[in-house]
Amino acid sequence: PIKRHYFRTKQYTKICFACLMAMVLMNVSCKKLLEEHPKAIIVPSIYATDGGLEGGIGAVYNDLRSLWGTEGFTMQLLGGTDEILEGASASSTDFYTYNPMTSADEANGWWDNAYTDINTLNAILQYAKQLPADTIVDQCVAQAHFLRAFWYYYLVTNFGDVPLHMTYITAPSTSDSRQPMAQVYDSIITDLTYAAANLQVVSPVNATSQAPFGGKAAAQGVALYLLGKTYLTRG
């Protein structure tokens, strides 16, 4: 009985020691986790890097994919034009009859997206000046000019006079003003002229190996197309 008691006591001691070590290791592990310093926000200075520029352009294209890739966005921007016809099962047919404001929510979604993207593009154009010119920087700048013109083309053709933001806005404001359509068209033409001269030349279908965007972004032909369309629309 004495030997059996001694054996049980020794075994119990080993178990307690093992549990104590496990608690120590867990405590050390937890302290390492608490010592991490994750970043909660992305600061604007990220655009002063090649990766930041590419990320900004990619974010704008992601917005366009989410919007333009749906029936609603296409209908809102092209309804009532010669580019698309109203289908038998079309919804929100007021866009085809030039009366899109029967609901306050019908247009504010892509209006908000447009100005968020425009501010991102203005940040890219501002911070890119701090970087030495190379293929990535040059193409990001050209893409930014094209995408800003793209958004303003659809803003001015749908709303007429609109706020014209050409600089990066860092502080919130409750005031804004609309600029005349002629001034907006002038800015679109300036942006598209730059983009047409500086975007990658190869057709996006065959440009998969061309840095940094390859076949996944606008090429010169797209800028020339929208430039011609702008001249025709402006009259």
N, C-alpha and C positions, 0 to 999 in steps of 0.2 A: 504493500500500500504506500509505503514511503517513497519507493522508486517511482511508482505510478504518479503520485502527487508532484514529485520533482519534474518528471517528464512533462506533465501538463502545464506546470508553471513556466518551464523553459519555452514550451511551444507558445504559450500565451504572450510571453515577453517578446518573442520573435514577431508575432502578429502585430503587437502594439508598435514595435519599432518600425515595421514595414508601413503601417498606417501613418505613423508620424512622418516618415520620409516622403510618403506620397503627398501629405499635406504641405510639407516644405516646398516640394517641387511645384505643386500647384500654385502656391503663394508666389514663388519666384516667377513662374510663367505669367501670372496675372499682372505682376508689376511690370513686366516687359510690355504687355499689351497697353497698359496705362501710360507708358512712356512714349507711345506713338503720337505723332502730331499731324493728323490728316488735314488736308486743305478743304475747307467748306465751300470756297468760291474760287472762280477763275478771275484773276485780275486782268485789266485791259492790257497790261504790258506783255501778256502772252502773245499778242499780235506782233511783237517785235522779234519774233523767231519764225523760222521757216515753217516749223510745225504748227505754230499758231495761225499763220496765214492760211495754210492748207486746211486747217480745222475750221476756220471761219468760212471759207468758201464752201467746204463740205456741208456746213450747217445750213447755209442758204439753199444749196441744192436739195438738201433733205426736206426743207420746208416746201420747196417747189414740187418735189416728188409727192409729198403728202397731199398737196392741194391740187396741183395740175393733174395728178393721176386719178382724180375722182371726177365723176360726172358733174357734181355741184360746182366745182371751181371752173370747169370748162364752160358750163352753162352761164355762170355769172359773168365771165369775162368775154365770152364770144356770142352769147345769145343775142339775136337780133342783127347779126352781121351776115355777110355773105359766106363766112367760113363754115358755119354749121346750120342745120335746119332743125326746127322744132319737131321732135318725134311724137308719135301718137301717145306714148306713155310718159311724156316729159312732165316733170314736176316744176313748180315755181315758174309757170309760163309767163309771169309778168315780166321777166327779163327779156323775153322775145317781143314784148309789146312796148318796150322802153318805159316801163313803170316798175322799177325794181325796189322802190322804197315803201311798198305796202306793209313791210315788216321791218322794224328797226334792226333786227338781227340778221337780215339776209345778206348784207354786204360788210358788216363791221368785222367779221372774222378774218377775211383776207386783207382788209384795210389794215388791221392791227399787225398781221403777219408782214405786210409790205413794209411798214415803217420800222418794224423791228429788224428786218433783214437789211433795209437801207442803212440803218445806224451801224449794223455790223460791217457792212461794206465800207462805210465812211471810216470806221476804225481801221480796217485793213489798209485803206489808201493812206491814212495818216501815219500809221506805225511802219508801213513798208518803207517809208522814206529814211528810216533809221538803219536800214539794212543795206549792205552792198548788193549791187545788182547781180543776179545770177538767174538761171533758168526758172527756178521755183518762184523767186520773188517777182520776176518779170511776168510770168504767166498768172500768178495770183492777182497782180495789179490789173492785168488785162481782163481777167475774169470778173474782178470787182467792178470795173467800168461797164462791162457788158451787162452784168446782173442788175446793177443800179438802173441802167437804161431800160432793161426789161421791165422792172417793176414800175418805173415811172411812165412807161408807155401805156400800160394797162390802167394805171391810176388816172392819167389825164384823159384817156379815151372814155373812161367810165364816169368820171366825176368833173371833168373840165378843170377849172382852177383848183389847184391842190397845194398844200404846203410843200415847199422845195427845200429839202435838207441836204446840204452838200458838205457839212462838217460833222464830226463825231460829237454826239451829245452825251455828256457824262452826268448831268444833273437833271432831275425831273422838273418839269414845268407844266403849268396848267394853261399856258398861253401859246398861241401859234397863229399863223396867218397864211392865207392862200396867195400864191403867186399866179399871175396871168398865164394862160395856156401857152402863149407864145414863148414866154421865158422857160417854161417847163420843156417844151419841144426843143428849144435851143440847147438845153442841158443834155437831153437825150441824144441829139445829133452829135454833140461834142463827145459824149461817152462812147457812142457806137463807132464814131470815126476812129477814136483811139483803139478800141477793141478790134476793129476790122484790120487795123495795121499791125497789131501786136499779138493777137491770139495765135495759137498753134495753127499752122496752115493745113495740115493733113486732115482729111475727112475723119470725123470721130469714129466712123465704122472701122477704119483701117489704122487708127493711131494708138493701138493698145500699148505699144512699147515707148511712146513718147512721154517723157516726164514733164510735169508731175501728174497730169490728169489722164493722159492717154485718151482712150475712147469714151471717157465718162463725163466730159464737159464740152462746152461750146467751142467750136473752131471758127476760123475767119468767115467761112461761108454763112454761118448762122448770124453773125454780126452784120454782114452785108445784107442778108435777107431782111432783118429787122430794121436796118437803116433805110432800105428802100421802102419798106412798109410805112415807116415813120414819115418819110417825105410825102408819100401818097395820101396818108391819113391827114397830115397837116394841110395839104392842098397848097 
